[in-house]
Amino acid sequence: VQLQASGGGLVQAGGSLRLSCAASGSISSIHALGWYRQAPEKEREPVALITRGGSIQYADSVKGRFTVSRGDAWNTVFLDIDSLNPEDTAVYSCYAGAVAGVGVVDDYWGQGTLVTVSS
C-alpha cells in the first residue's frame, strides 16, 4: 500500500485547512485509513481514524476541531482542520491499516505533509 498526502502549508492561527490522502496498491486489503502527526521534538501520535465500515475515532486533543472523512472510493481520506493553533504545527502523515492475514494487520504511513500554524 502506498499513501500520498497533500494539502499542508502555512496557515494563520484560527484558520482552516483540508488535508487529502490517496492510497494505491492493495486497496482491497485496507480496513482503516487515518492520520497521524509528529510535532517538532515530539513522538508521532494518532489523530483520526476511519474504518471501512464507517467507524471514526479521534484523539482527545483534536475532538471538535478535526473531521476525518472518506471519498466515494475507498482509497481517499480527508482531514478537515478548523480553529488551527500553533500547537497543531506538525508533519501530518496518512495511515493505512491493511489486513495481512487472520488477526494480522500491516501498518503503512505516507511521507507526510507539513502544517505550520503561525500565531
C-alpha positions as CSV (number, residue, x, y, z in Angstrom):
1,V,0.0,0.0,0.0
2,Q,1.3,3.4,-0.9
3,L,0.0,6.7,0.5
4,Q,0.3,10.2,-0.8
5,A,-0.7,13.1,1.4
6,S,-1.2,16.7,0.3
7,G,-2.7,20.0,1.4
8,G,-0.3,21.1,4.1
9,G,1.0,24.7,4.2
10,L,1.4,27.8,6.3
11,V,-1.8,28.9,8.0
12,Q,-2.6,31.7,10.5
13,A,-4.0,30.7,13.9
14,G,-7.7,30.4,13.7
15,G,-7.7,29.3,10.1
16,S,-8.7,26.1,8.5
17,L,-7.1,23.5,6.3
18,R,-8.0,20.4,4.4
19,L,-5.6,17.5,4.0
20,S,-6.0,14.8,1.4
21,C,-4.6,11.4,1.1
22,A,-4.8,9.0,-1.8
23,A,-4.0,5.3,-1.3
24,S,-2.8,3.0,-4.0
25,G,-1.8,-0.6,-4.3
26,S,-3.7,-3.3,-2.4
27,I,-6.8,-1.2,-1.7
28,S,-9.0,-4.2,-1.0
29,S,-6.8,-5.1,2.0
30,I,-7.2,-1.8,3.7
31,H,-9.6,-1.8,6.7
32,A,-8.8,1.6,8.1
33,L,-7.4,4.9,6.9
34,G,-6.4,7.8,9.0
35,W,-3.9,10.4,10.1
36,Y,-1.0,10.7,12.5
37,R,1.1,13.8,13.2
38,Q,4.5,14.5,14.6
39,A,5.3,17.8,16.1
40,P,8.9,19.1,16.4
41,E,10.8,17.1,19.1
42,K,7.7,15.0,19.9
43,E,6.7,11.5,19.1
44,R,4.3,10.6,16.4
45,E,0.7,10.5,17.7
46,P,-2.6,9.3,16.2
47,V,-5.0,12.0,15.2
48,A,-8.0,10.4,13.5
49,L,-9.1,7.1,12.1
50,I,-11.9,5.9,9.9
51,T,-12.7,2.3,9.2
52,R,-14.1,0.8,6.1
53,G,-17.3,0.3,8.0
54,G,-17.5,3.9,8.9
55,S,-16.4,3.9,12.5
56,I,-14.5,7.0,13.4
57,Q,-12.1,7.8,16.3
58,Y,-10.3,11.0,17.2
59,A,-7.5,11.9,19.6
60,D,-9.0,13.8,22.6
61,S,-6.8,16.8,21.7
62,V,-8.5,17.3,18.4
63,K,-12.1,16.4,19.0
64,G,-14.4,19.2,17.9
65,R,-11.9,20.7,15.5
66,F,-10.8,17.9,13.3
67,T,-13.0,16.0,10.9
68,V,-11.9,12.8,9.1
69,S,-13.9,11.6,6.1
70,R,-13.5,9.3,3.2
71,G,-14.0,9.8,-0.5
72,D,-16.6,8.0,-2.6
73,A,-14.0,5.4,-3.4
74,W,-12.3,3.6,-0.5
75,N,-8.8,4.9,-1.3
76,T,-9.2,8.6,-0.4
77,V,-9.3,10.1,3.1
78,F,-9.5,13.7,4.1
79,L,-8.8,15.6,7.3
80,D,-10.5,18.9,7.8
81,I,-8.9,21.0,10.5
82,D,-10.7,24.1,12.0
83,S,-9.5,26.6,14.5
84,L,-5.9,25.9,14.0
85,N,-3.5,26.9,16.7
86,P,0.3,26.8,16.8
87,E,0.2,23.5,18.8
88,D,-1.1,21.9,15.6
89,T,2.1,22.6,13.8
90,A,3.4,19.2,12.7
91,V,4.0,16.8,9.9
92,Y,0.7,15.1,9.2
93,S,1.1,11.6,7.8
94,C,-1.6,9.5,6.2
95,Y,-2.0,6.0,7.7
96,A,-3.5,2.8,6.4
97,G,-4.1,-0.4,8.2
98,A,-4.2,-3.4,5.9
99,V,-5.3,-6.9,6.7
100,A,-2.4,-9.3,6.1
101,G,-3.8,-12.4,7.5
102,V,-6.1,-13.7,10.2
103,G,-5.6,-11.3,13.1
104,V,-2.6,-9.7,11.4
105,V,-2.6,-6.1,10.3
106,D,0.1,-4.3,8.5
107,D,0.6,-0.6,9.2
108,Y,1.5,1.9,6.4
109,W,2.4,5.6,6.6
110,G,2.9,8.1,3.8
111,Q,5.7,10.7,3.7
112,G,3.6,13.3,5.3
113,T,2.7,16.9,4.7
114,L,3.8,19.8,6.8
115,V,1.3,22.0,8.5
116,T,2.7,25.2,10.1
117,V,0.4,27.5,12.1
118,S,1.6,31.0,12.8
119,S,0.4,32.9,15.8
